[in-house]
């Protein structure tokens, strides 16, 4: 199983970016999917999470600016980031709980994509 992210880059404050993450490989089912971020010198933190049924939770620091969604048919999760601020600068990681059979699901991580917001 592999998670591949795309969509990061450099943007000015106030701008927008859309991150995508697609899961591939031996997949029976995908449970929750989410986005985390890690800024230099800081711990990795949850940004947003979405269940297979579409329920979401988003951290307060990005609420109202970021939206998470998923396309189950494409095994893809998205993070739409609007009104970006310099403090949003970080490496963004995709994560998903994936089952390769009818048995237990395991967490998988993408390789990360850099988001840099200039002031």
C-alpha positions as CSV (number, residue, x, y, z in Angstrom):
1,X,0.0,0.0,0.0
2,X,1.3,3.5,-0.9
3,X,0.1,7.0,-0.2
4,X,1.2,9.6,-2.7
5,X,0.7,13.3,-2.0
6,X,0.7,16.2,-4.5
7,X,-0.2,19.9,-4.6
8,X,2.3,21.5,-2.2
9,X,4.4,24.5,-3.2
10,X,5.1,28.1,-2.5
11,X,2.3,30.6,-2.1
12,X,1.9,34.2,-0.8
13,X,0.0,34.9,2.3
14,X,-3.7,34.9,1.6
15,X,-3.4,32.5,-1.2
16,X,-4.7,29.0,-1.7
17,X,-3.4,25.5,-2.3
18,X,-5.1,22.1,-2.8
19,X,-3.4,19.0,-1.6
20,X,-4.3,15.6,-2.9
21,X,-3.3,12.1,-1.6
22,X,-4.1,8.9,-3.4
23,X,-3.8,5.4,-1.9
24,X,-2.8,2.5,-4.1
25,X,-1.9,-1.1,-3.8
26,X,-3.7,-4.0,-2.1
27,X,-6.6,-2.2,-0.6
28,X,-9.7,-3.9,0.8
29,X,-11.1,-0.8,2.6
30,X,-10.0,2.6,3.8
31,X,-11.3,3.9,7.1
32,X,-10.3,7.3,8.3
33,X,-8.0,9.5,6.2
34,X,-6.3,12.7,7.4
35,X,-3.7,15.4,7.0
36,X,-1.0,16.2,9.5
37,X,1.7,18.8,9.4
38,X,5.1,19.3,10.9
39,X,6.8,22.7,11.0
40,X,10.6,22.9,11.6
41,X,11.4,22.3,15.3
42,X,7.8,21.3,16.1
43,X,6.0,18.1,16.6
44,X,3.8,16.6,13.9
45,X,0.2,17.7,14.5
46,X,-3.2,16.7,13.1
47,X,-4.8,19.2,10.8
48,X,-7.9,17.5,9.6
49,X,-9.5,14.1,9.5
50,X,-12.4,12.5,7.6
51,X,-14.1,9.2,8.2
52,X,-15.2,6.8,5.5
53,X,-18.7,8.1,6.0
54,X,-17.6,11.7,5.5
55,X,-17.6,13.0,9.1
56,X,-14.8,15.5,9.6
57,X,-12.9,17.2,12.3
58,X,-10.6,20.1,11.8
59,X,-8.3,21.7,14.3
60,X,-9.2,25.2,15.5
61,X,-6.2,26.9,14.0
62,X,-7.3,26.2,10.5
63,X,-11.1,26.0,10.9
64,X,-12.9,28.2,8.5
65,X,-9.9,28.2,6.2
66,X,-9.2,24.6,5.4
67,X,-11.6,22.0,4.1
68,X,-11.0,18.2,4.0
69,X,-12.9,16.0,1.6
70,X,-12.5,12.5,0.0
71,X,-13.4,10.6,-3.1
72,X,-13.9,7.0,-2.0
73,X,-14.1,5.8,-5.6
74,X,-10.6,7.2,-6.3
75,X,-9.1,6.3,-2.8
76,X,-8.2,10.0,-2.6
77,X,-8.4,12.6,0.1
78,X,-8.1,16.3,-0.5
79,X,-7.1,19.3,1.7
80,X,-8.3,22.7,0.3
81,X,-6.3,25.4,2.0
82,X,-7.5,29.0,1.7
83,X,-6.4,32.3,3.3
84,X,-3.0,30.7,4.0
85,X,-0.8,32.3,6.6
86,X,3.0,32.1,7.1
87,X,2.4,30.0,10.2
88,X,0.8,27.3,7.9
89,X,4.3,26.6,6.5
90,X,5.1,23.0,7.2
91,X,5.6,19.6,5.6
92,X,2.1,18.2,5.2
93,X,1.6,14.4,5.5
94,X,-1.3,12.3,4.4
95,X,-2.3,9.4,6.6
96,X,-4.9,6.7,6.2
97,X,-6.1,3.6,8.1
98,X,-6.2,0.9,5.4
99,X,-7.1,-2.8,5.4
100,X,-5.6,-5.0,2.8
101,X,-8.0,-7.8,3.6
102,X,-11.1,-8.4,5.8
103,X,-8.7,-8.4,8.8
104,X,-7.1,-5.6,10.7
105,X,-6.5,-2.1,9.3
106,X,-3.1,-0.4,9.7
107,X,-2.0,3.2,9.5
108,X,-0.1,4.3,6.4
109,X,1.7,7.6,5.8
110,X,2.6,9.5,2.7
111,X,6.1,10.9,2.1
112,X,5.1,14.5,2.8
113,X,4.7,17.6,0.7
114,X,6.2,21.0,1.5
115,X,3.9,24.0,1.8
116,X,5.6,27.3,2.2
117,X,3.6,30.5,2.7
118,X,5.5,33.8,2.3
119,X,4.5,37.0,4.0
